[in-house]
């Protein structure tokens, strides 16, 4: 018998991990090797306990502690969950992650377990995207990308620099993140087109000239875009949605920004468009393979900024997550 199975049998028989507490059990295991703000700590644990006084909350420091807590867990908050762990969690009703992408977990939960992906990232990522757009149209990004090759590229910059105010921002994937990108862009004077799979009510910040269109209108809508922002999930329908054909429809000054999933852009077609000057430039925060391999064709493409899937990094990340977590479980009528 393994140590895990031995501990599991003890907890099932006697409930010693939590005692015989009648409160619902929330178990948190959120380590992160690279980014501190993606990592949970004791100070954040106190905030969760204050926000959810009706639950018993435990923070696990490693996978063994987490697996031993599973038999009594009503809700878990994790970056990682394995399919076989459902077998050891008979009380589990919520599988929760701070991640936004609904393709994040590769599991099939039982019918009685709800999976929750969070939506608090919008305004953080909107700041990243708008910073990219401002840097692109005001010459900061082009200058940074050419500064090692050009001593004084003032002539080149004057052909690139243009105002952001009055520009047309198209957001492909107009969900919680895309809507916030639109909100901040609108505040700076841009015209917004959101592209969605299904039509819904337009945001309250829309005015004349702003619109939401369906995917079947995408091609015709690409013809006058200044900034194309991708906030798409990583599903089969979005794979290479920006391909050679759609790149050819875009104006040659357009910049493309991908903060959704890396499958949305055909890398070879993008590199070709950048190399030929067919488009102005691109900023990519997500990739088909992460970390991006050293031999990727993207690494040597001109006018291309590469970020390491970092658009949501912020000191307030976990505070915003706790707000959403508390709202979710407070309104769970079974708690």
C-alpha positions in Angstrom: 0.0 0.0 0.0 1.4 3.4 -1.0 1.6 6.2 1.6 -1.1 8.1 -0.2 -3.5 5.1 -0.2 -2.7 4.5 3.5 -3.4 8.1 4.4 -6.5 8.1 2.3 -8.0 5.1 4.1 -7.3 6.7 7.5 -9.1 9.9 6.4 -12.0 8.1 5.0 -12.5 6.0 8.1 -11.9 8.7 10.8 -12.0 12.1 9.0 -8.9 13.1 11.0 -7.7 15.7 8.4 -10.4 18.2 9.1 -12.0 16.6 12.2 -15.7 16.1 12.2 -16.4 19.7 11.2 -19.9 20.2 9.6 -18.7 23.1 7.5 -18.1 22.6 3.7 -14.5 22.1 3.0 -12.6 24.4 0.6 -9.1 23.1 -0.3 -6.6 25.4 -2.0 -3.4 24.2 -3.7 -1.9 26.9 -6.0 1.8 26.6 -6.3 3.6 28.4 -9.1 7.3 28.0 -10.0 7.7 31.2 -12.0 5.3 33.9 -11.1 4.8 35.0 -7.5 1.4 36.6 -8.0 0.1 33.3 -9.3 1.0 31.6 -6.0 -1.2 31.4 -3.0 0.1 32.2 0.5 -1.0 32.4 4.2 -1.9 36.1 3.9 -4.3 35.3 1.0 -5.7 32.4 3.0 -6.8 34.8 5.7 -8.7 36.9 3.1 -10.5 33.8 1.9 -11.5 32.8 5.4 -12.8 36.2 6.1 -14.7 36.2 2.8 -16.2 32.7 3.3 -16.9 32.4 7.0 -19.4 29.6 6.3 -16.6 27.3 4.9 -13.6 25.6 6.4 -10.6 26.6 4.2 -7.3 24.7 4.0 -4.2 25.7 2.1 -2.0 22.7 0.9 1.7 23.1 0.3 2.2 20.1 -1.9 0.5 17.5 -3.9 0.5 14.9 -1.1 -1.3 17.2 1.3 -3.8 18.1 -1.5 -4.5 14.4 -2.3 -5.0 13.6 1.3 -7.5 16.5 1.7 -9.6 15.3 -1.3 -11.9 12.8 0.5 -13.6 15.6 2.4 -13.3 18.4 -0.1 -16.5 20.2 -1.3 -14.6 22.6 -3.5 -11.0 22.7 -4.7 -8.9 25.6 -6.1 -6.0 24.4 -8.3 -3.8 24.9 -11.3 -3.6 21.1 -11.8 -6.2 18.4 -11.5 -5.9 14.8 -12.7 -8.7 12.7 -13.9 -8.1 9.9 -11.4 -8.4 12.3 -8.5 -12.1 12.4 -8.9 -12.2 8.9 -7.6 -10.9 10.0 -4.2 -13.2 13.0 -3.9 -16.7 11.7 -3.2 -17.8 15.0 -1.7 -16.4 17.2 -4.5 -18.9 19.6 -6.1 -16.6 22.4 -7.4 -13.4 22.3 -9.4 -12.1 25.9 -9.6 -9.1 27.5 -11.2 -8.0 31.1 -11.5 -7.3 30.4 -15.2 -9.6 32.0 -17.8 -9.4 29.6 -20.7 -12.1 27.0 -20.7 -9.7 24.6 -22.4 -7.4 24.7 -19.4 -8.4 21.4 -17.6 -8.0 18.3 -19.7 -10.5 16.3 -17.6 -14.1 15.0 -17.8 -15.7 15.7 -14.4 -18.5 13.6 -12.9 -22.0 15.1 -13.5 -22.2 16.4 -9.9 -19.0 18.4 -10.2 -19.1 21.9 -11.7 -15.9 23.4 -13.3 -15.4 27.1 -12.9 -12.9 29.2 -14.9 -12.5 32.8 -13.8 -13.4 36.0 -15.5 -11.6 38.6 -13.4 -8.6 38.9 -15.8 -10.3 41.4 -18.2 -9.2 44.8 -16.9 -5.6 43.5 -16.3 -5.2 42.1 -19.7 -7.0 45.1 -21.3 -4.2 47.3 -19.9 -1.6 45.0 -21.5 -3.3 45.1 -24.9 -3.9 48.8 -24.9 -0.3 49.4 -23.9 0.7 47.3 -26.9 -1.6 49.2 -29.2 -0.4 52.6 -28.0 3.2 51.5 -28.2 2.6 50.3 -31.8 0.9 53.3 -33.2 3.0 55.9 -31.4 6.3 54.3 -32.5 7.5 52.8 -29.3 7.3 49.2 -30.4 8.8 49.8 -33.8 11.6 51.8 -32.3 12.4 49.1 -29.7 12.4 46.4 -32.4 14.7 48.4 -34.7 17.0 50.2 -32.2 19.8 47.8 -32.5 19.9 48.0 -36.3 19.1 51.7 -36.9 21.1 54.6 -35.3 18.5 57.3 -35.9 15.4 56.0 -37.6 13.4 59.2 -37.5 12.4 58.9 -41.2 11.1 55.4 -40.7 9.1 56.3 -37.6 7.3 59.2 -39.3 5.9 56.7 -41.8 4.6 54.5 -39.0 3.4 56.8 -36.2 -0.3 57.6 -36.2 -2.9 58.5 -33.5 -4.7 55.8 -31.5 -7.7 58.1 -31.0 -10.1 57.5 -33.9 -8.6 54.2 -34.8 -10.6 51.0 -35.5 -10.0 48.2 -33.0 -11.5 44.8 -33.9 -11.7 42.3 -31.1 -12.1 38.7 -32.2 -13.5 36.9 -29.2 -15.7 39.4 -27.4 -16.2 37.7 -24.1 -15.2 38.9 -20.6 -11.7 39.8 -21.6 -12.5 41.2 -25.1 -15.2 43.4 -23.7 -12.8 44.9 -21.2 -10.2 45.5 -24.0 -13.0 47.3 -25.9 -14.0 49.4 -22.8 -10.4 50.7 -22.3 -9.9 51.3 -26.0 -13.1 53.2 -26.2 -12.1 55.4 -23.3 -9.1 56.4 -25.4 -11.2 57.3 -28.4 -11.2 54.1 -30.5 -14.0 52.7 -32.6 -14.8 49.2 -31.5 -16.0 46.1 -33.5 -16.5 43.0 -31.4 -16.7 39.6 -33.1 -18.7 36.8 -31.4 -20.1 33.4 -32.2 -23.5 34.5 -31.0 -25.0 38.0 -30.8 -25.8 39.5 -27.4 -26.6 42.9 -25.9 -23.9 45.4 -26.8 -21.8 46.8 -23.9 -23.0 50.0 -22.2 -19.9 51.9 -23.4 -20.8 51.5 -27.1 -21.7 54.6 -29.1 -22.3 55.4 -32.8 -20.0 53.5 -35.0 -19.3 50.6 -32.5 -20.9 47.3 -33.2 -20.9 43.5 -32.6 -20.8 41.2 -35.6 -21.0 37.5 -36.0 -18.1 35.3 -37.2 -19.6 35.0 -40.7 -19.1 38.7 -41.1 -15.4 38.5 -40.2 -13.8 38.6 -43.6 -15.7 41.8 -44.7 -15.0 43.4 -41.4 -11.2 43.0 -41.7 -10.8 45.4 -44.5 -10.5 48.7 -42.5 -9.0 47.5 -39.2 -6.2 49.3 -37.5 -5.7 47.0 -34.6 -6.8 43.3 -34.5 -7.0 41.8 -31.0 -7.5 38.1 -30.5 -9.0 36.9 -27.3 -10.2 33.5 -28.4 -10.3 30.1 -26.6 -8.2 27.3 -27.8 -10.8 25.1 -29.4 -10.9 23.4 -32.8 -13.1 26.1 -34.4 -10.5 28.8 -33.7 -7.4 27.0 -35.0 -5.7 29.1 -37.7 -8.7 31.4 -37.8 -6.2 34.1 -38.8 -4.7 32.4 -41.8 -3.0 33.5 -45.0 -6.3 34.5 -46.6 -7.5 36.6 -43.7 -4.1 38.2 -43.4 -4.3 39.2 -47.0 -7.6 41.1 -46.3 -6.1 43.3 -43.6 -4.7 46.8 -44.4 -0.9 46.9 -44.6 -0.6 49.1 -41.5 -2.5 46.8 -39.2 -1.0 45.4 -36.0 -2.2 42.0 -34.6 -2.3 41.2 -30.9 -3.0 37.7 -29.5 -3.7 37.2 -25.8 -6.1 34.3 -26.2 -4.6 31.0 -27.3 -1.8 30.3 -29.7 -3.7 28.1 -32.1 -5.7 31.1 -33.5 -2.8 32.3 -35.7 -1.1 30.4 -38.5 2.5 31.1 -37.5 4.0 30.5 -41.0 1.5 32.8 -42.6 2.1 35.5 -40.0 5.9 35.3 -40.5 5.4 35.6 -44.2 3.1 38.6 -43.8 5.6 40.3 -41.5 8.6 39.5 -43.6 7.0 40.9 -46.7 5.7 44.0 -45.0 2.2 42.9 -45.8 1.1 44.0 -42.2 2.6 46.5 -39.8 3.5 44.2 -37.0 2.3 41.8 -34.3 2.4 41.2 -30.5 2.0 37.6 -29.4 1.5 36.6 -25.7 0.4 33.0 -26.4 1.7 30.2 -28.6 0.8 26.7 -29.7 3.7 25.3 -27.8 4.7 27.0 -24.5 7.4 27.8 -23.6 8.1 29.0 -27.2 10.9 26.8 -28.6 14.2 28.4 -29.4 13.9 27.2 -33.0 10.4 28.7 -33.6 10.1 30.5 -36.8 8.5 33.4 -34.8 11.8 34.2 -33.1 13.4 35.7 -36.2 10.4 37.5 -37.7 10.6 41.3 -38.1 8.2 43.7 -36.3 7.1 41.0 -33.9 7.0 41.3 -30.1 7.0 38.0 -28.2 5.7 37.8 -24.6 5.9 34.7 -22.4 2.1 34.3 -21.7 2.3 37.2 -19.2 -0.5 39.6 -20.1 -2.4 38.9 -16.9 0.5 39.3 -14.5 -0.3 41.8 -11.8 0.1 42.2 -8.0 -3.7 42.3 -7.7 -4.2 39.0 -9.5 -5.0 36.8 -6.4 -7.1 39.6 -4.7 -9.3 39.8 -7.7 -9.5 36.0 -7.8 -10.6 35.9 -4.2 -13.4 38.4 -4.9 -14.7 36.1 -7.7 -14.3 33.0 -5.6 -16.2 34.5 -2.7 -19.0 35.6 -5.0 -19.2 32.2 -6.5 -19.4 30.2 -3.3 -21.4 32.7 -1.4 -24.2 32.3 -4.0 -23.9 28.5 -4.1 -27.1 27.6 -2.3 -25.8 24.3 -1.1 -23.0 26.0 1.0 
